[in-house]
Amino acid sequence: MTNNSLPYIEILDIQRHLHELQYEHWLRYELFTWQWWMLLGMLTLPWFLWWRFADKTRTAIILSYGLYLVLVVTAMDWIGAVLQWWIYPIKLTPILPFTIPLDWGMVPVTHMLIYQYFPRWKSFLVAETIVAALGAFVAESLGEWAGIYLALHWYHHWSFPVYIMKAVIGKWLIENIVYRP
């Protein structure tokens, strides 16, 4: 072991201790709370709805759009959590700093249904603007009230344009690069 690796060993020890503390907190204060059950529903119920209402003839393109959203939202959430712009005090699992139910459930399914039911750009933009407003100003506030989300160095109105941009960029990428007619 070199002298350069000694400081990193200390970092690993601190990370291991932090993980142990987070795991203990999760077991004692998060697992099986009403918020935990709500998060489980936010992950699973949207997919049942999607399966029920999805246009099965367009499954590949709609799921491609959804996969794009899962990747982008997960990355954005991870960055925001690591930079401590926001935190998720209640998590479905103890090992991830972001919320899987939103990033892998509610958000992509909502946007996939918008993508399916509003194929023209104008109606798509109107629907996405409404969903962005609801997400930024209603859902984030409800998340704080429920104790599953806490904005530390972030303001809800900053989320509004980000929510719209991620959806618009995804639609453009899918329709102009991935699935060109």
Contact map, one row per residue, 1 for C-alpha under 8 A:
1110110000000000000000000000000000000000000000000000000000000000000000000000000000000000000000000000000000000000000000000000000000000000000000000000000000000000000000000000000000000
1111110000000000000000000000000000000000000000000000000000000000000000000000000000000000000000000000000000000000000000000000000000000000000000000000000000000000000000000000000000000
1111111000000000000000000000000000000000000000000000000000000000000000000000000000000000000000000000000000000000000000000000000000000000000000000000000000000000000000000000000000000
0111111100000000000000000000000000000000000000000000000000000000000000000000000000000000000000000000000000000000000000000000000000000000000000000000000000000000000000000000000000000
1111111110000000000000000000000000000000000000000000000000000000000000000000000000000000000000000000000000000000000000000000000000000000000000000000000000000000000000000000000000000
1111111111000000000000000000000000000000000000000000000000000000000000000000000000000000000000000000000000000000000000000000000000000000000000000000000000000000000000000000000000000
0011111111100000000000000000000000000000000000000000000000000000000000000000000000000000000000000000000000000000000000000000000000000000000000000000000000000000000000000000000000000
0001111111110000000000000000000000000000000000000000000000000000000000000000000000000000000000000000000000000000000000000000000000000000000000000000000000000000000000000000000000000
0000111111111000000000000000000000000000000000000000000000000000000000000000000000000000000000000000000000000000000000000000000000000000000000000000000000000000000000000000000000000
0000011111111100000000000000000000000000000000000000000000000000000000000000000000000000000000000000000000000000000000000000000000000000000000000000000000000000000000000000000000000
0000001111111110000000000000000000000000000000000000000000000000000000000000000000000000000000000000000000000000000000000000000000000000000000000000000000000000000000000000000000000
0000000111111111000000000000000000000000000000000000000000000000000000000000000000000000000000000000000000000000000000000000000000000000000000000000000000000000000000000000000000000
0000000011111111100000000000000000000000000000000000000000000000000000000000000000000000000000000000000000000000000000000000000000000000000000000000000000000000000000000000000000000
0000000001111111110000000000000000000000000000000000000000000000000000000000000000000000000000000000000000000000000000000000000000000000000000000000000000000000000000000000000000000
0000000000111111111000000000000000000000000000000000000000000000000000000000000000000000000000000000000000000000000000000000000000000000000000000000000000000000000000000000000000000
0000000000011111111100000000000000000000000000000000000000000000000000000000000000000000000000000000000000000000000000000000000000000000000000000000000000000000000000000000000000000
0000000000001111111110000000000000000000000000000000000000000000000000000000000000000000000000000000000000000000000000000000000000000000000000000000000000000000000000000000000000000
0000000000000111111111000000000000000000000000000000000000000000000000000000000000000000000000000000000000000000000000000000000000000000000000000000000000000000000000000000000000000
0000000000000011111111100000000000000000000000000000000000000000000000000000000000000000000000100000000000000000000000000000000000000000000000000000000000000000000000000000000000000
0000000000000001111111110000000000000000000000000000000000000000000000000000000000000000000000000000000000000000000000000000000000000000000000000000000000000000000000000000000000000
0000000000000000111111111000000000000000000000000000000000000000000000000000000000000000000000000000000000000000000000000000000000000000000000000000000000000000000000000000000000000
0000000000000000011111111100000000000000000000000000000000000000000000000000000000000000000001000000000000000000000000000000000000000000000000000000000000000000000000000000000000000
0000000000000000001111111110000000000000000000000000000000000000000000000000000000000000000001100000000000000000000000000000000000000000000000000000000000000000000000000000000000000
0000000000000000000111111111000000000000000000000000000000000000000000000000000000000000000000000000000000000000000000000000000000000000000000000000000000000000000000000000000000000
0000000000000000000011111111110000000000000000000000000000000000000000000000000000000000000000000000000000000000000000000000000000000000000000000000000000000000000000000000000000000
0000000000000000000001111111111000000000000000000000000000000000000000000000000000000000011011000000000000000000000000000000000000000000000000000000000000000000000000000000000000000
0000000000000000000000111111111000000000000000000000000000000000000000000000000000000000000000000000000000000000000000000000000000000000000000000000000000000000000000000000000000000
0000000000000000000000011111111000000000000000000000000000000000000000000000000000000000000000000000000000000000000000000000000000000000000000000000000000000000000000000000000000000
0000000000000000000000001111111010000000000000000000000000000000000000000000000000000000000000000000000000000000000000000000000000000000000000000000000000000000000000000000000000000
0000000000000000000000001111111110110000000000000000000000000000000000000000000000000000011000000000000000000000000000000000000000000000000000000000000000000000000000000000000000000
0000000000000000000000000111111110010000000000000000000000000000000000000000000000000000001100000000000000000000000000000000000000000000000000000000000000000000000000000000000000000
0000000000000000000000000000011111111000000000000000000000000000000000000000000000000000000000000000000000000000000000000000000000000000000000000000000000000000000000000000000000000
0000000000000000000000000000111111111000000000000000000000000000000000000000000000000000000000000000000000000000000000000000000000000000000000000000000000000000000000000000000000000
0000000000000000000000000000000111111100000000000000000000000000000000000000000000000000000000000000000000000000000000000000000000000000000000000000000000000000000000000000000000000
0000000000000000000000000000010111111110000000000000000000000000000000000000000000000000010000000000000000000000000000000000000000000000000000000111000000000000000000000000000000000
0000000000000000000000000000011111111111000000000000000000000000000000000000000000000000011100000000000000000000000000000000000000000000000000000000000000000000000000000000000000000
0000000000000000000000000000000111111111100000000000000000000000000000000000000000000000000000000000000000000000000000000000000000000000000000000000000000000000000000000000000000000
0000000000000000000000000000000001111111110000000000000000000000000000000000000000000000000000000000000000000000000000000000000000000000000000000000000000000000000000000000000000000
0000000000000000000000000000000000111111111000000000000000000000000000000000000000000000001100000000100000000000000000000000000000000000000000000000000000000000000000000000000000000
0000000000000000000000000000000000011111111100000000000000000000000000000000000000000000000100000000100000000000000000000000000000000000000000000000000000000000000000000000000000000
0000000000000000000000000000000000001111111110000000000000000000000000000000000000000000000000000000100000000000000000000000000000000000000000000000000000000000000000000000000000000
0000000000000000000000000000000000000111111111000000000000000000000000000000000000000000000000000000110011000000000000000000000000000000000000000000000000000000000000000000000000000
0000000000000000000000000000000000000011111111100000000000000000000000000000000000000000000000000001110111000000000000000000000000000000000000000000000000000000000000000000000000000
0000000000000000000000000000000000000001111111110000000000000000000000000000000000000000000000000000100010000000000000000000000000000000000000000000000000000000000000000000000000000
0000000000000000000000000000000000000000111111111000000000000000000000000000000000000000000000000000000000000000000000000000000000000000000000000000000000000000000000000000000000000
0000000000000000000000000000000000000000011111111100000000000000000000000000000000000000000000000000000011001100000000000000000000000000000000000000000000000000000000000000000000000
0000000000000000000000000000000000000000001111111110000000000000000000000000000000000000000000000000000010001000000000000000000000000000000000000000000000000000000000000000000000000
0000000000000000000000000000000000000000000111111111000000000000000000000000000000000000000000000000000000000000000000000000000000000000000000000000000000000000000000000000000000000
0000000000000000000000000000000000000000000011111111100000000000000000000000000000000000000000000000000000000000000000000000000000000000000000000000000000000000000000000000000000000
0000000000000000000000000000000000000000000001111111110000000000000000000000000000000000000000000000000000001000100000000000000000000000000000000000000000000000000000000000000000000
0000000000000000000000000000000000000000000000111111110000000000000000000000000000000000000000000000000000000000000000000000000000000000000000000000000000000000000000000000000000000
0000000000000000000000000000000000000000000000011111110000000000000000000000000000000000000000000000000000000000000000000000000000000000000000000000000000000000000000000000000000000
0000000000000000000000000000000000000000000000001111111000000000000000000000000000000000000000000000000000000000100000000000000000000000000000000000000000000000000000000000000000000
0000000000000000000000000000000000000000000000000111111100100000000000000000000000000000000000000000000000000000100100000000000000000000000000000000000000000000000000000000000000000
0000000000000000000000000000000000000000000000000000111111100000000000000000000000000000000000000000000000000000000100000000000000000000000000000000000000000000000000000000000000000
0000000000000000000000000000000000000000000000000000011111100000000000000000000000000000000000000000000000000000000000000000000000000000000000000000000000000000000000000000000000000
0000000000000000000000000000000000000000000000000000001111100000000000000000000000000000000000000000000000000000000000000000000000000000000000000000000000000000000000000000000000000
0000000000000000000000000000000000000000000000000000001111111100000000000000000000000000000000000000000000000000000000000000000000000000000000000000000000000000000000000000000000000
0000000000000000000000000000000000000000000000000000011111111110000000000000000000000000000000000000000000000000000000000000000000000000000000000000000000000000000000000000000000000
0000000000000000000000000000000000000000000000000000000001111111000000000000000000000000000000000000000000000000000000000000000000000000000000000000000000000000000000000000000000000
0000000000000000000000000000000000000000000000000000000001111111100000000000000000000000000000000000000000000000000000000000000000000000000000000000000000000000000000000000010000100
0000000000000000000000000000000000000000000000000000000001111111110000000000000000000000000000000000000000000001001100000000000000000000000000000000000000000000000000000000000000000
0000000000000000000000000000000000000000000000000000000000111111111000000000000000000000000000000000000000000001000000000000000000000000000000000000000000000000000000000000000000000
0000000000000000000000000000000000000000000000000000000000011111111100000000000000000000000000000000000000000000000000000000000000000000000000000000000000000000000000000000010000000
0000000000000000000000000000000000000000000000000000000000001111111110000000000000000000000000000000000000000001000000000000000000000000000000000000000000000000000000000110010000000
0000000000000000000000000000000000000000000000000000000000000111111111000000000000000000000000000000000000011011000000000000000000000000000000000000000000000000000000000000000000000
0000000000000000000000000000000000000000000000000000000000000011111111100000000000000000000000000000000000010000000000000000000000000000000000000000000000000000000000000000000000000
0000000000000000000000000000000000000000000000000000000000000001111111110000000000000000000000000000000000000000000000000000000000000000000000000000000000000000000000000100000000000
0000000000000000000000000000000000000000000000000000000000000000111111111000000000000000000000000000000000110000000000000000000000000000000000000000000000000000000001100100000000000
0000000000000000000000000000000000000000000000000000000000000000011111111100000000000000000000000000001100110000000000000000000000000000000000000000000000000000000000000000000000000
0000000000000000000000000000000000000000000000000000000000000000001111111110000000000000000000000000000000000000000000000000000000000000000000000000000000000000000000000000000000000
0000000000000000000000000000000000000000000000000000000000000000000111111111000000000000000000000000000000000000000000000000000000000000000000000000000000000000000001000000000000000
0000000000000000000000000000000000000000000000000000000000000000000011111111100000000000000000000000001000000000000000000000000000000000000000000000000000000000000000000000000000000
0000000000000000000000000000000000000000000000000000000000000000000001111111110000000000000000000101001100000000000000000000000000000000000000000000000000000000000000000000000000000
0000000000000000000000000000000000000000000000000000000000000000000000111111111000000000000000000000000000000000000000000000000000000000000000000000000000000000000000000000000000000
0000000000000000000000000000000000000000000000000000000000000000000000011111111100000000000000000000000000000000000000000000000000000000000000000000000000000000000000000000000000000
0000000000000000000000000000000000000000000000000000000000000000000000001111111110000000000000000110001000000000000000000000000000000000000000000000000000000000000000000000000000000
0000000000000000000000000000000000000000000000000000000000000000000000000111111111000000000000001100000000000000000000000000000000000000000000000000000000000000000000000000000000000
0000000000000000000000000000000000000000000000000000000000000000000000000011111111100000000000000000000000000000000000000000000000000000000000000000000000000000000000000000000000000
0000000000000000000000000000000000000000000000000000000000000000000000000001111111111100000000000000000000000000000000000000000000000000000000000000000000000000000000000000000000000
0000000000000000000000000000000000000000000000000000000000000000000000000000111111111110000000001100000000000000000000000000000000000000000000000000000000000000000000000000000000000
0000000000000000000000000000000000000000000000000000000000000000000000000000011111111000000000001000000000000000000000000000000000000000000000000000000000000000000000000000000000000
0000000000000000000000000000000000000000000000000000000000000000000000000000001111111100000000000000000000000000000000000000000000000000000000000000000000000000000000000000000000000
0000000000000000000000000000000000000000000000000000000000000000000000000000000111111110000000000000000000000000000000000000000000000000000000000000000110000000000000000000000000000
0000000000000000000000000000000000000000000000000000000000000000000000000000000111111110000000000000000000000000000000000000000000000000000000000000001111000000000000000000000000000
0000000000000000000000000000000000000000000000000000000000000000000000000000000110111111000000000000000000000000000000000000000000000000000000000000111111000000000000000000000000000
0000000000000000000000000000000000000000000000000000000000000000000000000000000010011111100000001100000000000000000000000000000000000000000000000000111100000000000000000000000000000
0000000000000000000000000000000000000000000000000000000000000000000000000000000000000111111000001110000000000000000000000000000000000000000000000011110000000000000000000000000000000
0000000000000000000000000000000000000000000000000000000000000000000000000000000000000011111000000000000000000000000000000000000000000000000000000011110000000000000000000000000000000
0000000000000000000000000100010000110000000000000000000000000000000000000000000000000001111100000000000000000000000000000000000000000000000000000011100000000000000000000000000000000
0000000000000000000000000100011000010010000000000000000000000000000000000000000000000001111111010110000000000000000000000000000000000000000000000001000000000000000000000000000000000
0000000000000000000000000000001000010011000000000000000000000000000000000000000000000000011111000011100000000000000000000000000000000000000000000000000000000000000000000000000000000
0000000000000000000000000100000000000000000000000000000000000000000000000000000000000000001111110000000000000000000000000000000000000000000000000000000000000000000000000000000000000
0000000000000000000001100100000000000000000000000000000000000000000000000000000000000000001111110000000000000000000000000000000000000000000000000000000000000000000000000000000000000
0000000000000000001000100000000000000000000000000000000000000000000000000000000000000000000011111000000000000000000000000000000000000000000000000000000000000000000000000000000000000
0000000000000000000000000000000000000000000000000000000000000000000000000000000000000000001011111110000000000000000000000000000000000000000000000000000000000000000000000000000000000
0000000000000000000000000000000000000000000000000000000000000000000000000000010011000011000000111110000000000000000000000000000000000000000000000000000000000000000000000000000000000
0000000000000000000000000000000000000000000000000000000000000000000000000100110010000011001000011111000000000000000000000000000000000000000000000000000000000000000000000000000000000
0000000000000000000000000000000000000000000000000000000000000000000000000000100000000001001100011111111000000000000000000000000000000000000000000000000000000000000000000000000000000
0000000000000000000000000000000000000000001000000000000000000000000000000100000000000000000100000111111110000000000000000000000000000000000000000000000000000000000000000000000000000
0000000000000000000000000000000000000011111100000000000000000000000000000000000000000000000100000011111111000000000000000000000000000000000000000000000000000000000000000000000000000
0000000000000000000000000000000000000000011000000000000000000000000000000000000000000000000000000011111111100000000000000000000000000000000000000000000000000000000000000000000000000
0000000000000000000000000000000000000000000000000000000000000000000001001100100000000000000000000011111111110000000000000000000000000000000000000000000000000000000000000000000000000
0000000000000000000000000000000000000000001000000000000000000000000001000100000000000000000000000001111111110000000000000000000000000000000000000000000000000000000000000000000000000
0000000000000000000000000000000000000000011101100000000000000000000000000000000000000000000000000001111111111000000000000000000000000000000000000000000000000000000000000000000000000
0000000000000000000000000000000000000000011001000000000000000000000000000000000000000000000000000000111111111100000000000000000000000000000000000000000000000000000000000000000000000
0000000000000000000000000000000000000000000000000000000000000000000011000000000000000000000000000000011111111110000000000000000000000000000000000000000000000000000000000000000000000
0000000000000000000000000000000000000000000000000000000000000000011011000000000000000000000000000000001111111111000000000000000000000000000000000000000000000000000000000000000000000
0000000000000000000000000000000000000000000001100100000000000000010000000000000000000000000000000000000011111111100000000000000000000000000000000000000000000000000000000000000000000
0000000000000000000000000000000000000000000001000000000000000000000000000000000000000000000000000000000001111111110000000000000000000000000000000000000000000000000000000000000000000
0000000000000000000000000000000000000000000000000000000000000000010000000000000000000000000000000000000000111111111000000000000100000000000000000000000000000000000000100000000000000
0000000000000000000000000000000000000000000000000000000000000110110000000000000000000000000000000000000000011111111100000000000000000000000000000000000000000000000000000000000000000
0000000000000000000000000000000000000000000000000100110000000000000000000000000000000000000000000000000000001111111110000000000000000000000000000000000000000000000000000000000000000
0000000000000000000000000000000000000000000000000000000000000000000000000000000000000000000000000000000000000111111111100001001100000000000000000000000000000000000000000000000000000
0000000000000000000000000000000000000000000000000000000000000100000000000000000000000000000000000000000000000011111111100001000000000000000000000000000000000000000000000010000000000
0000000000000000000000000000000000000000000000000000011000000100000000000000000000000000000000000000000000000001111111100000000000000000000000000000000000000000000000000000000000000
0000000000000000000000000000000000000000000000000000000000000000000000000000000000000000000000000000000000000000111111100000000000000000000000000000000000000000000000000000000000000
0000000000000000000000000000000000000000000000000000000000000000000000000000000000000000000000000000000000000000011111111011001000000000000000000000000000000000000000000000000000000
0000000000000000000000000000000000000000000000000000000000000000000000000000000000000000000000000000000000000000011111111011000000000000000000000000000000000000000000000000000000000
0000000000000000000000000000000000000000000000000000000000000000000000000000000000000000000000000000000000000000000001111111000000000000000000000000000000000000000000000000000000000
0000000000000000000000000000000000000000000000000000000000000000000000000000000000000000000000000000000000000000000001111111100000000000000000000000000000000000000000000000000000000
0000000000000000000000000000000000000000000000000000000000000000000000000000000000000000000000000000000000000000000000011111110000000000000000000000000000000000000000000000000000000
0000000000000000000000000000000000000000000000000000000000000000000000000000000000000000000000000000000000000000000001111111111000000000000000000000000000000000000000000000000000000
0000000000000000000000000000000000000000000000000000000000000000000000000000000000000000000000000000000000000000011001111111111100000000000000000000000000000000000000000000000000000
0000000000000000000000000000000000000000000000000000000000000000000000000000000000000000000000000000000000000000000000001111111110000000000000000000000000000000000100010000000000000
0000000000000000000000000000000000000000000000000000000000000000000000000000000000000000000000000000000000000000000000000111111111000000000000000000000000000000000000000000000000000
0000000000000000000000000000000000000000000000000000000000000000000000000000000000000000000000000000000000000000010001000011111111100000000000000000000000000000000000000000000000000
0000000000000000000000000000000000000000000000000000000000000000000000000000000000000000000000000000000000000010010000000001111111110000000000000000000000000000001100100000000000000
0000000000000000000000000000000000000000000000000000000000000000000000000000000000000000000000000000000000000000000000000000111111111000000000000000000000000000000100000000000000000
0000000000000000000000000000000000000000000000000000000000000000000000000000000000000000000000000000000000000000000000000000011111111100000000000000000000000000000000000000000000000
0000000000000000000000000000000000000000000000000000000000000000000000000000000000000000000000000000000000000000000000000000001111111110000000000000000000000000000000000000000000000
0000000000000000000000000000000000000000000000000000000000000000000000000000000000000000000000000000000000000000000000000000000111111111000000000000000000000011101100000000000000000
0000000000000000000000000000000000000000000000000000000000000000000000000000000000000000000000000000000000000000000000000000000011111111110000000000000000000001000000000000000000000
0000000000000000000000000000000000000000000000000000000000000000000000000000000000000000000000000000000000000000000000000000000001111111111000000000000000000000000000000000000000000
0000000000000000000000000000000000000000000000000000000000000000000000000000000000000000000000000000000000000000000000000000000000111111111100000000000000000001001000000000000000000
0000000000000000000000000000000000000000000000000000000000000000000000000000000000000000000000000000000000000000000000000000000000011111111110000000000000011111001000000000000000000
0000000000000000000000000000000000000000000000000000000000000000000000000000000000000000000000000000000000000000000000000000000000001111111110000000000000011000000000000000000000000
0000000000000000000000000000000000000000000000000000000000000000000000000000000000000000000000000000000000000000000000000000000000001111111111000000000000000000000000000000000000000
0000000000000000000000000000000000000000000000000000000000000000000000000000000000000000000000000000000000000000000000000000000000000111111111100000000000000000000000000000000000000
0000000000000000000000000000000000000000000000000000000000000000000000000000000000000000000000000000000000000000000000000000000000000011111111110000100000010000000000000000000000000
0000000000000000000000000000000000000000000000000000000000000000000000000000000000000000000000000000000000000000000000000000000000000001111111111000000000000000000000000000000000000
0000000000000000000000000000000000000000000000000000000000000000000000000000000000000000000000000000000000000000000000000000000000000000011111111100000000000000000000000000000000000
0000000000000000000000000000000000000000000000000000000000000000000000000000000000000000000000000000000000000000000000000000000000000000001111111111110000000000000000000000000000000
0000000000000000000000000000000000000000000000000000000000000000000000000000000000000000000000000000000000000000000000000000000000000000000111111111111000000000000000000000000000000
0000000000000000000000000000000000000000000000000000000000000000000000000000000000000000000000000000000000000000000000000000000000000000000011111111000000000000000000000000000000000
0000000000000000000000000000000000100000000000000000000000000000000000000000000000000000000000000000000000000000000000000000000000000000000001111111100000000000000000000000000000000
0000000000000000000000000000000000100000000000000000000000000000000000000000000000000001110000000000000000000000000000000000000000000000000000111111110000000000000000000000000000000
0000000000000000000000000000000000100000000000000000000000000000000000000000000000000001111000000000000000000000000000000000000000000000000000111111110000000000000000000000000000000
0000000000000000000000000000000000000000000000000000000000000000000000000000000000000111110000000000000000000000000000000000000000000000000100110111111000000000000000000000000000000
0000000000000000000000000000000000000000000000000000000000000000000000000000000000000111100000000000000000000000000000000000000000000000000000110011111100000000000000000000000000000
0000000000000000000000000000000000000000000000000000000000000000000000000000000000001110000000000000000000000000000000000000000000000000000000010000111111100000000000000000000000000
0000000000000000000000000000000000000000000000000000000000000000000000000000000000011110000000000000000000000000000000000000000000000000000000000000011111000000000000000000000000000
0000000000000000000000000000000000000000000000000000000000000000000000000000000000011100000000000000000000000000000000000000000000000000000000000000001111100000000000000000000000000
0000000000000000000000000000000000000000000000000000000000000000000000000000000000001100000000000000000000000000000000000000000000000000000000000000001111110100000000000000000000000
0000000000000000000000000000000000000000000000000000000000000000000000000000000000000000000000000000000000000000000000000000000000000000000000000000001011111110000000000000000000000
0000000000000000000000000000000000000000000000000000000000000000000000000000000000000000000000000000000000000000000000000000000000000001100100000000000001111111000000000000000000000
0000000000000000000000000000000000000000000000000000000000000000000000000000000000000000000000000000000000000000000000000000000000000001100000000000000000111111100000000000000000000
0000000000000000000000000000000000000000000000000000000000000000000000000000000000000000000000000000000000000000000000000000000000000001000000000000000001111111110000000000000000000
0000000000000000000000000000000000000000000000000000000000000000000000000000000000000000000000000000000000000000000000000000000000010001000000000000000000111111111000000000000000000
0000000000000000000000000000000000000000000000000000000000000000000000000000000000000000000000000000000000000000000000000000000000011011000000000000000000011111111100000000000000000
0000000000000000000000000000000000000000000000000000000000000000000000000000000000000000000000000000000000000000000000000000000000010000000000000000000000001111111110000000000000000
0000000000000000000000000000000000000000000000000000000000000000000000000000000000000000000000000000000000000000000000000000000000000000000000000000000000000111111111000000000000000
0000000000000000000000000000000000000000000000000000000000000000000000000000000000000000000000000000000000000000000000000000000100010011000000000000000000000011111111100000000000000
0000000000000000000000000000000000000000000000000000000000000000000000000000000000000000000000000000000000000000000000000000100110010000000000000000000000000001111111110000000000000
0000000000000000000000000000000000000000000000000000000000000000000000000000000000000000000000000000000000000000000000000000000000000000000000000000000000000000111111111000000000000
0000000000000000000000000000000000000000000000000000000000000000000010010000000000000000000000000000000000000000000000000000000000000000000000000000000000000000011111111100000000000
0000000000000000000000000000000000000000000000000000000000000000000010000000000000000000000000000000000000000010000000000000000100000000000000000000000000000000001111111110000000000
0000000000000000000000000000000000000000000000000000000000000000000000000000000000000000000000000000000000000000000000000000100000000000000000000000000000000000000111111111000000000
0000000000000000000000000000000000000000000000000000000000000000000000000000000000000000000000000000000000000000000000000000000000000000000000000000000000000000000011111111100000000
0000000000000000000000000000000000000000000000000000000000000000100110000000000000000000000000000000000000000000000000000000000000000000000000000000000000000000000001111111110000000
0000000000000000000000000000000000000000000000000000000000000000100000000000000000000000000000000000000000000000001000000000000000000000000000000000000000000000000000111111111000000
0000000000000000000000000000000000000000000000000000000000000000000000000000000000000000000000000000000000000000000000000000000000000000000000000000000000000000000000011111111110000
0000000000000000000000000000000000000000000000000000000000000000000000000000000000000000000000000000000000000000000000000000000000000000000000000000000000000000000000001111111111000
0000000000000000000000000000000000000000000000000000000000001001100000000000000000000000000000000000000000000000000000000000000000000000000000000000000000000000000000000111111111110
0000000000000000000000000000000000000000000000000000000000000000000000000000000000000000000000000000000000000000000000000000000000000000000000000000000000000000000000000011111111111
0000000000000000000000000000000000000000000000000000000000000000000000000000000000000000000000000000000000000000000000000000000000000000000000000000000000000000000000000001111111110
0000000000000000000000000000000000000000000000000000000000000000000000000000000000000000000000000000000000000000000000000000000000000000000000000000000000000000000000000001111111110
0000000000000000000000000000000000000000000000000000000000000000000000000000000000000000000000000000000000000000000000000000000000000000000000000000000000000000000000000000111111110
0000000000000000000000000000000000000000000000000000000000001000000000000000000000000000000000000000000000000000000000000000000000000000000000000000000000000000000000000000011111111
0000000000000000000000000000000000000000000000000000000000000000000000000000000000000000000000000000000000000000000000000000000000000000000000000000000000000000000000000000011111111
0000000000000000000000000000000000000000000000000000000000000000000000000000000000000000000000000000000000000000000000000000000000000000000000000000000000000000000000000000001000111
